């Protein structure tokens, strides 16, 4: 297994931290119904790209999909085939095999989970089709199976949330419940690790429960309902993404408690609904996870297509927001 440090830690050599543009381009194509779609009629000197998306589980994913489809357009020189795997690895593997059969120039995907990719990535390598990982990592030992991994440092995101909780809420004993992302996914594994690292030395912080809400609002609400039944003295919810945090807010309010007062929520992503809840004080702190990877994916592909090389690990820049910062950022936020 590729060491966690290699997989997500920014390291001097082979790292480039990108300040992602927040603009979006005109036009979009592709479907979110699990079908594969193509933005162009192909042919000519368009660069053909097959993209396998995790699914449409969260506001973050919707913004990520929009960024990719808005950027890899025919006008920009791309013939994009796009598929939504509905959070199923077998659908992603099937989509990647279809892109290999189609003979695309490049394959890009966000792996729904870390493991189980070596075989299909080897097939792409044998077919001489370069693969680019966006958003999430794989744990393949053979890093020649992909050209680069562009995405946030999830361990760092978890650490930043943990440090804020420790500094701002952990000055007295607090019981924390954790809503984990999709089991086996890089963000869920790493955000859990980062938060635990940042809080383990604060004796006031006790993580009393931790379960997956699969990055969705509905499942986050259901898990939080269970937590509220089982634990009468919850002080803080650490949600691995805003959508599960928003689901937790629904459960907390349904239980007659006040989010941001009786129970504080901290989360990751920074999507509009999450930032709105933060500006209203229902969420207390958010570390951003920038989904606008389309422009950088396009640059990477064009660089490779022109015979250039790219860094093996490209870490995208993430900001963090408290209530005041959210109020200031919301009017101009692009997602
Ligand atoms: C993180 C991304 C995660 C988001 C969730 O880069 O993979 O998946 O945090 C999304 O909102 O579902």
Boltz pocket constraint, residues with backbone or C-beta under 6 A from the ligand:
constraints:
  - pocket:
      binder: B
      contacts: [[A, 57], [A, 58], [A, 59], [A, 60], [A, 61], [A, 135], [A, 136], [A, 151], [A, 152], [A, 187], [A, 214], [A, 215], [A, 240], [A, 241], [A, 242], [A, 243], [A, 268], [A, 269], [A, 289]]
      max_distance: 6.0
